[in-house]
Amino acid sequence: DQDGRDREFVCSSERFHESNQSIAQELSSLGLRIMPGKERELRKYLRGFVLPEAYRRRCVDRTGWVNVETPLYVLPNQVIGLDQKEPVIFQPEAHSPVVLTMHKKGSLDQWHAFVVRPCIGNPYLLFSLCASYASPLLKHLRMDCGGFHFYGASSRGKTTLLQVAASSWGCGIDPASGDNSFVGRWNSTGNAFEATASAHNDGILLLDEMGTCSASNFGALIYGLFGGEGKKRLNKQSGLRSTRSWRILALSTGELSTSQRISEEAGRKAMAGQLVRMADIPINNGIIIDTHGKASDEFVTELKYNCGEYYGVSAPLFIEGLVGLSSSSEALTNTLRTLVDAAEGELLAGLNLESCQRRVVKRFAMVVVAGWLSIRFNIIRCEGREVMESVRAVMMDWLGDNSNIPEGQRGLEAVKNFILRNPDRFRPIGNENSSVRNLAGFLDTGIGLYLLTTEGLAEACAGFNKDMVLSELDRLDFLMTGEEGRMNRKFTVRGVGRTRLYGIREGLLGHDYAD
């Protein structure tokens, strides 16, 4: 450069065919003198070189696993792998957040003393710490993206959970106190979320304050964020641009649940798929149980401060340990699957859950395994049993939250409440002279049966999946099914004749899942 220092500039071959001047601009910023107007000649000059193999590099534009036979993981300042046959260089998109936030400060022992040790005895803090290592497991387990959303009133310590997780990878300072925090915020556009998710590929994505998100269709944003792929867009030549993709586990906070945030938008209701992707976990009484002999406020203040003083040392060590577990990607996959199956079996013991809930439990199991492995790699120094108990405690809070009740159960409650609120919309089956406005069905008092029309049932389900609601009614014997397993059957109604209706037994009105 102009100061006589040797500088290294890595450029992918495809960039020499760009029509803009970005290569010249980047070289200029590194100190190379370039005459204005000579940018095109510079590109031609550089492209004319035939580089020896020793100077060739493989460029990747995001962190995470590189698709090779042996495990290879790219960080902004480090490439971790057993056998690097070709040098790999990290070349992120412009303004990639991880470049500024993913670095190290302090030693592992300092981080453990000032960040990890206070988390022991506090299930939510230990859960967050273990979850910070779970995302690198997604690829090898072939699991979908997903997240955990902690919600509740302010001053419950929710942001502290994110700071603890952030300290594994980079600067864990409170995002309200500094620009270089690894903790991000929800106040972004859809396009920005794509870039942010891609930048954190195979790592943890931390998003604070869901209430700051101004997306007009938050439910669609949840599907998109955890779909693992950005929207398809056209370039200037009307061809498809390359799409961003990512694998992430996210931790999120907010005063409202994901379900409540979606319901704020007129006419929208949270779907089971959205609540599977982002599991709502209520924070009712704060996250601190054991203050380790300190006053509660002092404990939290010190922990938050320490997350911004000692950080970024443990995640690379976890990746190194993960890479060293097996000699091939296939062997690593088999090892991790065995561990997750064992953790999942332990978490499911004594529970009778629906398939959508089991998908979330598998994500909890992945967090358990991440915690177990961090102990094995001497990163978190506690007992494996404590990891399991912490994850189970958080999982049971998730299961106890109303918004996480399976769709069939919530739909059944909606039907029950509809009948209780609208008794005047059911005409007695034997009274054709009774005038009923906005008829929803009929009532057979002789056998205690509400007979709903197709339209009446759709309204009663309140947007929940009708088939799932009917299956739940049938499972609990509140539905009088028809021939050959049909969910409706023919009834004779005076003044109407013989017609197909949905027969719901009046015992439903006294049903309570808590009993």
C-alpha positions in Angstrom: 0.0 0.0 0.0 1.1 3.7 0.1 2.8 3.0 3.4 4.9 0.2 2.0 3.0 -2.6 3.8 2.1 -5.9 2.1 -1.6 -6.3 2.0 -3.7 -9.4 1.0 -6.8 -9.1 -1.1 -8.9 -12.2 -1.9 -11.4 -11.9 -4.8 -13.6 -14.6 -6.3 -13.2 -15.0 -10.1 -16.8 -14.2 -10.8 -16.4 -10.7 -9.5 -14.1 -9.8 -12.4 -17.2 -9.9 -14.6 -19.2 -7.4 -12.5 -20.1 -4.1 -14.3 -19.6 -2.0 -11.2 -16.4 -0.6 -9.7 -16.5 -2.5 -6.4 -13.1 -4.3 -6.8 -11.3 -1.0 -7.5 -13.1 0.6 -4.5 -12.1 -2.2 -2.1 -8.5 -2.1 -3.3 -8.4 1.6 -3.0 -9.7 1.4 0.6 -6.8 -1.0 1.3 -4.3 1.6 0.1 -3.7 0.9 -3.6 -3.4 4.0 -5.7 -5.8 3.8 -8.7 -6.3 6.5 -11.2 -10.0 7.5 -11.6 -11.4 6.2 -14.9 -8.9 3.3 -15.0 -11.1 0.8 -13.1 -12.0 -1.3 -16.1 -8.3 -1.6 -17.2 -7.5 -2.6 -13.6 -10.0 -5.5 -13.8 -8.7 -6.7 -17.1 -5.1 -6.5 -15.8 -5.9 -8.6 -12.7 -8.0 -11.1 -14.6 -5.1 -11.7 -17.0 -3.0 -13.3 -14.2 -2.8 -17.1 -14.2 -2.3 -17.8 -10.5 -0.3 -20.8 -9.2 -2.4 -23.3 -7.3 -0.7 -22.2 -4.0 -2.4 -18.8 -4.3 -5.9 -20.1 -4.9 -8.5 -19.9 -2.2 -12.0 -21.1 -1.7 -14.2 -18.1 -0.8 -17.3 -18.5 1.4 -19.6 -15.6 2.1 -21.1 -16.8 5.5 -20.1 -18.6 8.6 -20.8 -22.3 9.2 -20.2 -25.7 7.8 -18.6 -26.0 4.3 -20.0 -28.9 2.3 -17.0 -31.2 2.2 -16.6 -34.9 3.2 -14.8 -34.0 6.4 -16.3 -31.5 8.9 -15.1 -28.0 8.2 -16.5 -24.9 9.9 -15.8 -21.2 9.0 -15.7 -18.4 11.5 -14.8 -14.8 10.6 -11.3 -15.1 11.9 -10.8 -18.9 12.0 -11.4 -22.0 9.9 -11.8 -25.2 11.9 -11.4 -28.6 10.4 -9.3 -31.8 10.5 -8.2 -31.9 6.8 -8.2 -28.6 4.9 -7.2 -29.7 1.4 -7.7 -26.2 0.1 -7.4 -22.9 2.0 -10.8 -21.3 2.8 -11.3 -17.5 3.1 -14.3 -15.8 4.7 -15.6 -13.1 2.4 -18.9 -11.8 3.9 -21.5 -9.6 2.4 -21.0 -5.9 2.9 -21.9 -4.8 6.5 -22.2 -8.3 7.7 -23.0 -8.0 11.5 -20.8 -11.0 12.6 -17.6 -9.2 11.4 -18.0 -6.6 14.2 -19.6 -8.8 16.8 -18.0 -12.2 16.6 -14.6 -11.9 18.3 -12.8 -12.8 21.5 -12.1 -11.1 24.8 -10.6 -12.7 27.9 -9.8 -16.3 28.5 -11.9 -19.4 28.9 -11.3 -19.6 32.6 -12.3 -15.9 33.0 -15.4 -16.4 31.0 -16.3 -19.6 33.0 -15.7 -17.8 36.3 -17.6 -14.7 35.5 -20.4 -15.9 33.1 -20.9 -19.6 33.4 -20.6 -20.1 37.1 -23.4 -17.6 37.9 -25.7 -19.6 35.5 -25.3 -22.8 37.5 -28.4 -23.3 39.7 -30.5 -21.1 37.4 -32.3 -23.3 34.8 -33.2 -20.6 32.3 -29.6 -19.2 32.2 -28.1 -22.6 31.8 -30.6 -23.5 29.1 -29.7 -20.3 27.2 -26.0 -21.2 27.5 -26.5 -24.7 26.2 -28.8 -23.5 23.4 -26.0 -21.2 22.2 -24.1 -24.3 21.0 -27.0 -26.1 19.5 -27.2 -24.5 16.0 -24.0 -26.2 14.7 -25.8 -29.5 15.3 -28.6 -28.8 12.9 -26.9 -29.7 9.7 -25.7 -33.1 10.9 -29.0 -33.9 12.5 -30.8 -32.8 9.4 -33.2 -30.8 11.5 -35.2 -27.7 10.5 -34.5 -24.2 11.7 -36.4 -23.2 14.8 -36.3 -21.0 17.9 -37.4 -20.4 21.5 -39.2 -17.1 22.3 -39.1 -15.9 26.0 -42.0 -13.6 26.7 -43.4 -11.7 29.7 -43.5 -8.4 31.5 -40.4 -6.1 31.4 -37.7 -6.4 34.0 -37.8 -10.1 34.2 -34.3 -10.7 32.9 -35.2 -11.7 29.4 -32.4 -9.7 27.7 -29.9 -11.2 30.1 -30.7 -14.7 28.7 -29.7 -13.4 25.2 -26.5 -11.8 26.6 -25.4 -15.1 28.2 -25.9 -16.9 24.9 -24.2 -14.2 23.0 -21.0 -14.4 25.2 -20.3 -17.9 23.7 -19.8 -16.4 20.2 -19.0 -12.8 20.6 -19.6 -9.5 22.4 -22.5 -10.1 24.9 -22.9 -6.4 25.9 -26.6 -5.3 26.4 -27.7 -4.2 22.9 -29.1 -1.0 24.4 -25.6 -0.1 25.6 -23.4 -0.7 22.6 -23.4 -1.0 18.8 -21.2 -4.1 18.7 -23.4 -6.5 20.6 -23.9 -10.0 19.2 -27.5 -9.6 20.4 -29.6 -8.3 17.6 -33.1 -6.7 17.6 -36.4 -7.4 15.9 -36.7 -3.9 14.4 -35.7 -4.9 10.8 -37.3 -5.3 7.4 -37.9 -8.7 5.8 -34.9 -8.3 3.5 -32.7 -7.4 6.5 -33.8 -10.5 8.3 -32.7 -12.6 5.4 -29.2 -11.0 5.4 -29.0 -11.3 9.2 -30.1 -15.0 9.3 -27.6 -15.8 6.5 -24.8 -14.1 8.3 -25.5 -16.2 11.4 -25.7 -19.5 9.4 -25.0 -22.6 11.6 -24.8 -20.3 14.6 -27.1 -18.8 17.1 -29.4 -15.9 16.1 -30.4 -13.7 19.1 -33.3 -11.2 18.7 -34.4 -8.8 21.5 -37.7 -7.0 21.8 -40.1 -8.6 19.4 -42.5 -5.6 20.0 -40.1 -3.4 17.9 -40.8 -5.4 14.8 -43.0 -3.5 12.4 -43.7 -6.3 9.9 -47.3 -6.1 8.6 -47.5 -9.9 8.4 -45.6 -11.2 11.3 -46.8 -14.8 10.8 -45.3 -14.8 7.3 -42.0 -13.4 8.7 -41.9 -16.4 11.1 -42.4 -18.8 8.3 -39.8 -17.1 6.2 -37.2 -16.7 8.9 -37.3 -20.4 9.8 -37.8 -21.6 6.3 -34.1 -21.5 5.8 -34.2 -19.7 2.4 -34.8 -16.2 1.2 -37.3 -15.0 -1.3 -36.6 -15.6 -5.0 -36.0 -12.4 -6.8 -35.2 -11.4 -10.4 -32.0 -9.7 -11.6 -31.8 -6.9 -14.3 -31.9 -9.5 -17.0 -35.1 -11.1 -15.6 -33.2 -14.1 -14.5 -33.3 -15.5 -10.9 -30.8 -14.1 -8.5 -29.0 -16.4 -6.2 -31.0 -16.8 -3.0 -29.6 -16.7 0.5 -30.0 -19.8 2.6 -29.2 -20.5 6.3 -29.5 -23.0 9.2 -30.2 -21.3 12.5 -31.5 -21.7 16.0 -32.9 -18.5 17.4 -33.5 -17.2 20.9 -35.9 -14.3 21.1 -37.5 -12.1 23.7 -40.5 -9.8 24.0 -43.4 -8.8 26.2 -45.9 -10.6 23.9 -45.8 -14.2 22.8 -45.4 -15.1 19.1 -49.1 -16.1 19.1 -50.2 -12.8 20.6 -48.0 -10.8 18.2 -49.6 -12.5 15.2 -53.1 -12.1 16.6 -52.6 -8.3 16.9 -53.0 -8.2 13.1 -56.6 -8.0 12.1 -58.1 -11.3 11.0 -55.0 -13.4 11.7 -54.4 -16.3 14.1 -51.3 -18.2 15.0 -51.0 -21.5 13.1 -49.6 -24.6 14.6 -46.7 -24.5 12.1 -45.7 -21.0 13.3 -45.8 -22.1 17.0 -43.7 -25.1 16.2 -41.1 -23.0 14.5 -41.0 -20.4 17.3 -41.9 -22.0 20.7 -43.4 -19.5 23.1 -41.9 -19.9 26.7 -43.5 -17.7 29.4 -41.3 -15.9 31.9 -43.7 -15.4 34.8 -41.5 -15.0 37.9 -38.1 -13.9 36.5 -35.2 -16.0 35.6 -33.0 -15.8 38.7 -33.3 -18.5 41.4 -29.8 -18.7 42.9 -28.0 -15.4 43.3 -24.9 -17.1 44.6 -25.0 -15.1 47.8 -25.6 -11.7 46.2 -28.5 -9.3 46.1 -30.7 -10.0 43.1 -30.1 -6.6 41.4 -26.3 -6.8 42.0 -26.2 -10.4 40.6 -28.0 -9.5 37.4 -26.0 -6.2 36.9 -22.7 -8.0 37.3 -23.7 -10.9 35.0 -24.8 -8.5 32.3 -21.5 -6.5 32.6 -19.4 -9.6 32.5 -21.1 -10.8 29.3 -19.6 -7.7 27.7 -16.1 -8.2 29.2 -15.4 -12.0 28.7 -16.7 -13.5 25.5 -16.2 -15.3 22.2 -13.8 -18.0 23.4 -16.1 -21.0 24.0 -17.9 -21.4 20.6 -14.7 -22.0 18.6 -13.6 -24.5 21.2 -17.0 -26.2 21.0 -16.7 -26.4 17.2 -13.2 -27.9 17.6 -14.5 -30.5 19.9 -17.4 -31.3 17.5 -15.0 -31.7 14.6 -12.8 -34.0 16.6 -15.7 -36.3 17.6 -15.6 -38.2 14.2 -13.4 -38.4 11.2 -16.2 -37.9 8.7 -19.4 -35.9 8.4 -21.4 -39.1 8.2 -19.9 -40.5 11.3 -20.5 -37.2 13.2 -24.2 -37.4 12.1 -24.6 -40.9 13.5 -23.0 -39.9 16.8 -25.2 -36.9 17.2 -28.4 -38.7 16.3 -27.7 -41.4 18.9 -27.2 -38.7 21.6 -30.4 -36.8 20.5 -32.5 -39.9 20.5 -31.4 -40.7 24.1 -32.1 -37.1 25.3 -35.5 -37.0 23.5 -36.5 -40.3 25.1 -35.7 -39.0 28.5 -37.6 -35.7 27.9 -40.7 -37.6 26.6 -40.9 -40.0 29.5 -44.4 -40.0 31.0 -45.7 -37.5 28.4 -48.4 -38.1 25.8 -47.8 -35.4 23.1 -49.0 -34.7 19.6 -46.6 -34.9 16.6 -46.2 -31.1 16.4 -45.2 -31.0 20.1 -42.7 -33.8 19.6 -41.0 -31.7 16.9 -40.3 -29.0 19.5 -39.3 -31.6 22.1 -36.7 -32.8 19.6 -35.3 -29.2 19.5 -35.1 -29.3 23.3 -33.3 -32.6 23.1 -30.8 -31.0 20.8 -30.1 -28.3 23.4 -29.5 -31.1 26.0 -27.0 -32.7 23.7 -25.2 -29.4 23.1 -25.0 -29.0 26.9 -23.7 -32.6 27.3 -21.0 -32.0 24.6 -20.0 -28.7 26.2 -19.3 -30.6 29.4 -17.4 -33.3 27.5 -15.3 -30.6 25.9 -14.6 -29.0 29.3 -16.3 -25.7 28.3 -19.3 -25.8 30.8 -18.2 -27.4 34.1 -21.2 -28.9 35.6 -23.0 -32.3 35.8 -24.9 -33.7 32.8 -27.9 -34.2 35.0 -28.1 -30.5 35.7 -28.3 -29.8 32.0 -31.1 -32.2 31.6 -33.0 -30.9 34.6 -32.6 -27.3 33.4 -33.9 -28.0 29.9 -36.8 -30.1 31.2 -37.8 -27.2 33.5 -37.9 -24.8 30.6 -39.7 -27.4 28.4 -42.4 -27.9 31.1 -43.0 -24.2 31.2 -43.5 -24.3 27.4 -45.9 -27.2 27.7 -47.9 -25.4 30.4 -48.4 -22.3 28.2 -51.9 -22.1 26.7 -50.7 -20.9 23.3 -48.7 -24.1 22.9 -51.7 -26.4 23.4 -52.2 -28.5 20.2 -54.5 -27.1 17.6 -57.0 -29.8 18.0 -57.4 -29.0 21.7 -57.6 -25.3 21.2 -60.2 -25.8 18.4 -62.3 -28.1 20.7 -62.3 -25.3 23.3 -63.4 -22.8 20.6 -66.3 -25.1 19.6 -67.3 -25.4 23.3 -67.2 -21.7 23.9 -69.1 -21.0 20.6 -72.0 -23.3 21.8 -72.0 -21.7 25.3 -72.1 -18.2 23.9 -74.7 -18.8 21.2 -77.5 -21.1 22.6 -80.1 -19.1 20.7 -78.6 -20.0 17.3 -79.6 -23.7 17.7 -83.2 -24.5 16.7 -84.9 -27.4 18.6 -85.0 -30.4 16.2 -88.7 -31.0 16.6 -90.0 -27.4 16.4 -90.1 -26.3 12.8 -92.0 -23.1 13.8 -89.2 -21.8 15.9 -87.6 -18.8 14.3 -83.8 -18.6 14.6 -81.7 -15.9 13.2 -78.2 -16.8 11.8 -78.8 -20.5 12.3 -75.7 -22.5 13.4 -77.5 -25.8 13.8 -80.1 -27.7 15.8 -80.6 -29.1 19.3 -81.9 -32.6 20.1 -82.7 -32.3 23.9 -83.8 -35.9 24.0 -80.4 -37.3 23.6 -78.4 -34.2 24.4 -76.9 -33.5 21.0 -76.0 -30.3 19.2 -76.3 -30.7 15.4 -74.0 -28.2 13.6 -74.3 -27.4 9.9 -71.2 -27.2 7.8 -71.2 -23.4 8.0 -71.9 -23.5 11.7 -69.0 -25.8 12.4 -66.6 -23.7 10.4 -67.6 -20.6 12.4 -67.4 -22.6 15.7 -63.8 -23.8 14.9 -62.7 -20.1 14.8 -60.1 -20.7 12.2 -58.6 -23.9 13.6 -58.2 -26.8 11.4 -61.6 -28.5 11.1 -60.3 -32.0 10.6 -58.0 -31.7 13.7 -60.9 -30.4 15.8 -63.2 -33.2 14.7 -60.5 -35.8 15.4 -60.1 -34.4 18.9 -63.9 -34.4 19.5 -64.0 -38.0 18.3 -61.0 -39.0 20.4 -62.9 -37.8 23.5 -66.2 -39.4 22.4 -67.9 -36.0 22.0 -68.7 -36.6 18.3 -71.5 -38.9 17.0 -69.8 -40.2 13.9 -71.5 -41.6 10.9 -71.2 -44.7 8.7 -67.8 -45.9 7.7 -66.1 -43.5 10.1 -67.5 -40.4 8.6 -67.3 -37.4 10.9 -70.9 -36.3 10.1 -74.1 -38.4 9.7 -77.7 -38.0 8.5 -80.3 -36.7 11.0 -84.0 -36.1 10.4 -84.9 -32.5 11.2 -88.6 -31.4 11.1 -89.2 -28.9 8.3 -85.8 -29.7 6.7 -85.9 -33.4 6.2 -83.0 -35.8 6.3 -79.6 -34.0 6.1 -76.0 -34.4 7.1 -75.0 -32.6 10.3 -72.2 -32.8 12.8 -73.5 -34.3 16.1 -71.7 -33.0 19.2 -72.6 -34.4 22.5 -73.6 -31.8 25.2 -71.1 -33.4 27.6 -68.5 -31.2 25.8 -69.8 -28.2 27.6 -68.6 -29.5 30.9 -65.3 -30.7 29.7 -62.0 -29.3 31.1 -58.6 -30.5 30.1 -57.3 -29.7 33.6 -59.6 -32.3 35.2 
